Amino acid sequence: MADYLYHGSITPGITSLHARSRLHGMDQLVVYLTDSIPYALFYIWDTSRNGYIGKYVTGGFRDGRAFYEEQFPDQLKTFYQGVSGYLYRIRRTGGAQPVANRAGLFSHAGEAPVADVICIPDVYEALLEYEAAGQLQVLRYNDQSDTRKAELTRMIALFIRRSNDFANDPEQQQFMQKHFAESWRLAHEQAD
């Protein structure tokens, strides 16, 4: 068992992490942590660069290893190249509980003091290093079969339709139109 858990952020100078996220399916506020550095790196998200305040993370864990599945060409590079941020290390204590049905993910209620911080000058380059070391699997869109590419496009189109084109969230609407143009087109073709 690792001695530390990690939290990725673009925000510098954090000395203590505060519970601000809702625990999946619950009303409880928690800090999300992970025992995987590559997975924590996904959460170093530059809102101003990516044009979206939410974090659009298409990864998780398979067979004990972090993975990232691109849903459009060069997604990983688009979102993370040139982005700098911080990995906050938190001592693993009894306060951090595994999140049900989410391998590698932990929740911590209340305040989690930061033990130390690792500066990440370029998140994309760091992710490539973890991929080369076998600690991260990147499923690149351009390497997928035509069948899988079509599945991804349809999946995002369905998400767009079910979300009513993000009519109540213009920021996410623009984000989806920019990065998922083919899915956006398909969502509207099927609506006609």
Salt bridges, closest charged atoms under 4 A:
ASP27 OD1 - ARG22 NH1 3.98
GLU69 OE2 - ARG148 NH2 2.84
ASP116 OD1 - ARG89 NE 2.68
GLU131 OE2 - ARG140 NH1 2.73
GLU151 OE1 - ARG148 NH1 3.00
ASP165 OD2 - HIS188 NE2 2.79
GLU182 OE2 - ARG185 NH2 2.04
GLU189 OE2 - ARG185 NH1 2.06
